[in-house]
Amino acid sequence: MKRHFDVIGSGEGLAGLFACSLLASRKLRCLWVDTTPKTPGRALWPDTPLLLTDAFLQGILAPVCSRVDPRMMARLDVQRRITIRLVDAPDGPQAFPTGQGVMPLASRSLCERYLSLLRTSLVRPGRYLRCLGRSADPEPWELALASVLGGTGAGRVARWRAHAAAMGMSAVAAGTVRDVLRAWMATNRSECALSTDAQILMHGRDVVGFRLEDSVHAGQRYLAEDMPAERNDRGFHLYGQCRLAPGMKPFDDGELLIVSPPPELDCPIAVKTTRDPDTPAVSICTRVIPDPGLTSCTETVSWASGMVVKRLSRVLPSLAQALQTFEVVDPLEEGAVRPWFRFTRNIHAPSLFGVRRYIRPLEKLFAIDRDKYACLGDDGDFFWGICIANAILKDLGRSDLFTSTGA
């Protein structure tokens, strides 16, 4: 049966789900379809920590969420006051300084520039996109933080976020965020579904509907994480996890370890314990640029996983036994990298996006383009969700836009 919605979107990430949740609070009827594969080993674990800078959390996310629902931030169960420890390999050259001694170097003024840019860009994303190509000359510790928490290809923006991260980090569990946003939509005339059989139907450059399994639905506007005819498999995000024995505590629960990469991988590895005391685990993430000598993406995933386990076993010997249970999230679909996991160092606004069409490359269709906010790390999922929601509201002629001061 054909049904009508104001906004229909699909994907694996949080940006589109957050955008739909915000639009539902503006009385728009939304449908969000999570296209994460149901096969075990292909979805993020619910307790995977999403790392947010305190500056973004307090300066943008909390004000927006509180004006949507004053109880939303409490329901997200934020873990605050995470400390960052940079860990060097004892058997290799130092890639960056070790320990907290580098953190006081973080400049409050650069953190404020980061926050000011994002605040302005919530309603004018073109300002953020224009900053992506501006070069920077980062210090080694800035490069390490930017590389693991965002991306090294975004220059000045990545450097500013490194300073914001050094001044304070928080975390939320990926599963908790999804549950809170889905529950919010369910109480506001909107719906969420889980299906890999979902597709935006195109006729030339026109959107004609949204197919969900055996039904075709109509919407005034559409969100797409995988834009038609786009492929960008230049790299991928690698997420892994290993289970800990009960009572095992390899490092402090409030710490985020950033481990220097092995020679084969040039992106540092982020390591953090999860919060569940009943099933303790260590969450691990990094980014991988495929080795041209490898014949397939599948081979690259296996190779990169092995490099991560080898390095962490050597640098963090207290984890050596737990790493025997190391599992990774498969980022592939039919031999290609899934949209949400794609990664590239060459971040810029393509010619397809004009000055006034930096989000909407096609009529009625808005792009949840992770490449454009990758340098913001997990801040970016929420930031781009607000930008998308505002772009749709503006396209509908609405003035009740979301800002950090008057959402």
Secondary structure, DSSP 8 states (H G I E B T S, - for coil): ---EEEEEEEESSSHHHHHHHHHHHTT--EEEEE----STTSS--TT-EEEEEHHHIIIIIHHHHHHH-TTHHHHHT-EEEEEEEEE--TTS--SS--SGGGGGG--HHHHHHHHHHHHHHTT-HHHHHHHTT------HHHHHHHHHHS-GGGTHHHHHHHHHHHT-EEEEEHHHHHHHHHHHHHTTT-EEEE-S-EEEEEETTEEEEEEETTEEEEEEEEEESS-TT----S-EEEEEEEE--TT--SS-TTEEEEE---TT--S-EEEEE-S-SSS-EEEEEEEE---TTSS-HHHHHHHHHHHHHHHHHHH-GGGTTGGGG-EE---EETTEE-GGGB--S-----TTS-TT-SS-SBTTEEE--GGGTGGGHHHHHHHHHHHHHHHHHHHTT------TTT-
